Amino acid sequence: MPQMAPLLWLNLYIFFFLTFMLFVTMSYFTYTPTMKEQEGLKYEAHQMNWKW
């Protein structure tokens, strides 16, 4: 079975690495988060009266 030359391994690594980075950046920039409306869970500030 023939062996691959070291430069061919390097080219293969660079190709797969660039493909992976392209996939990661595409999935990062195409993701659009949706904001969920929370009507019943609003923050209410409570008045604190110190007893001292």
MIVEXVEX-978144 format. One line per 10 residues: number of its first residue (from 1); their letters; for each residue x, y, z of N, C-alpha, C. Coordinates in nm, 2 decimals. Layout:
N
NUM = a = X,Y,Z,X,Y,Z,X,Y,Z | ...
END
This chain:
52
1 = mpqmapllwl = 0.08,-0.12,0.00,0.00,0.00,0.00,0.09,0.12,0.00 | 0.07,0.22,-0.09,0.16,0.33,-0.10,0.13,0.43,0.01 | 0.23,0.50,0.05,0.22,0.60,0.16,0.20,0.74,0.10 | 0.14,0.83,0.18,0.12,0.96,0.14,0.25,1.05,0.18 | 0.28,1.14,0.09,0.39,1.23,0.12,0.35,1.33,0.23 | 0.45,1.38,0.31,0.41,1.47,0.41,0.34,1.60,0.36 | 0.38,1.65,0.24,0.31,1.76,0.19,0.17,1.73,0.15 | 0.14,1.61,0.11,0.00,1.58,0.08,-0.08,1.57,0.21 | -0.02,1.52,0.32,-0.09,1.52,0.45,-0.12,1.67,0.49 | -0.02,1.75,0.47,-0.04,1.90,0.50,-0.15,1.96,0.42
11 = nlyifffltf = -0.15,1.93,0.29,-0.26,1.98,0.21,-0.40,1.93,0.25 | -0.40,1.80,0.28,-0.53,1.74,0.33,-0.58,1.81,0.46 | -0.48,1.83,0.55,-0.52,1.89,0.68,-0.57,2.04,0.65 | -0.50,2.11,0.57,-0.54,2.25,0.54,-0.68,2.25,0.48 | -0.70,2.16,0.39,-0.83,2.16,0.32,-0.94,2.13,0.42 | -0.93,2.03,0.50,-1.03,2.00,0.60,-1.05,2.10,0.71 | -0.94,2.17,0.74,-0.94,2.27,0.84,-1.02,2.39,0.79 | -0.99,2.43,0.66,-1.06,2.54,0.60,-1.21,2.51,0.58 | -1.24,2.39,0.54,-1.38,2.35,0.53,-1.45,2.36,0.66 | -1.39,2.31,0.76,-1.45,2.32,0.90,-1.47,2.46,0.94
21 = mlfvtmsyft = -1.37,2.55,0.92,-1.38,2.69,0.96,-1.49,2.76,0.88 | -1.50,2.72,0.75,-1.61,2.78,0.67,-1.75,2.74,0.72 | -1.76,2.61,0.76,-1.89,2.56,0.81,-1.92,2.63,0.94 | -1.82,2.65,1.03,-1.85,2.71,1.16,-1.89,2.86,1.14 | -1.82,2.93,1.06,-1.85,3.07,1.04,-1.99,3.09,0.97 | -2.02,3.00,0.87,-2.15,3.01,0.81,-2.26,2.98,0.91 | -2.24,2.88,0.99,-2.35,2.85,1.09,-2.36,2.96,1.20 | -2.25,3.03,1.23,-2.25,3.14,1.33,-2.32,3.26,1.27 | -2.30,3.29,1.15,-2.35,3.42,1.09,-2.50,3.39,1.04 | -2.54,3.27,1.02,-2.67,3.25,0.97,-2.77,3.22,1.08
31 = ytptmkeqeg = -2.73,3.21,1.20,-2.81,3.19,1.32,-2.88,3.32,1.35 | -3.02,3.32,1.36,-3.09,3.44,1.40,-3.17,3.40,1.53 | -3.13,3.46,1.64,-3.20,3.43,1.76,-3.34,3.50,1.77 | -3.44,3.43,1.83,-3.57,3.49,1.84,-3.59,3.53,1.99 | -3.65,3.65,2.00,-3.68,3.70,2.14,-3.82,3.66,2.18 | -3.83,3.59,2.29,-3.96,3.55,2.34,-4.02,3.66,2.43 | -4.14,3.68,2.41,-4.21,3.78,2.49,-4.25,3.72,2.62 | -4.22,3.79,2.73,-4.25,3.75,2.86,-4.34,3.85,2.93 | -4.47,3.83,2.91,-4.57,3.93,2.96,-4.59,3.92,3.11 | -4.60,3.80,3.17,-4.63,3.78,3.30,-4.52,3.79,3.40
41 = lkyeahqmnw = -4.39,3.79,3.35,-4.28,3.78,3.44,-4.20,3.91,3.44 | -4.26,4.02,3.47,-4.19,4.15,3.47,-4.14,4.17,3.61 | -4.02,4.24,3.62,-3.96,4.27,3.74,-4.03,4.38,3.81 | -4.06,4.36,3.94,-4.12,4.46,4.02,-4.02,4.50,4.13 | -3.99,4.63,4.14,-3.90,4.68,4.24,-3.98,4.69,4.37 | -3.93,4.64,4.48,-3.99,4.65,4.61,-3.93,4.76,4.69 | -4.01,4.83,4.76,-3.96,4.94,4.85,-3.90,4.87,4.98 | -3.78,4.90,5.01,-3.72,4.85,5.14,-3.72,4.95,5.24 | -3.78,4.93,5.35,-3.78,5.02,5.47,-3.69,4.96,5.57 | -3.58,5.03,5.60,-3.49,4.98,5.70,-3.54,5.01,5.84
51 = kw = -3.54,4.92,5.93,-3.60,4.94,6.07,-3.50,4.98,6.17 | -3.39,5.03,6.14,-3.29,5.08,6.23,-3.26,5.22,6.20
END
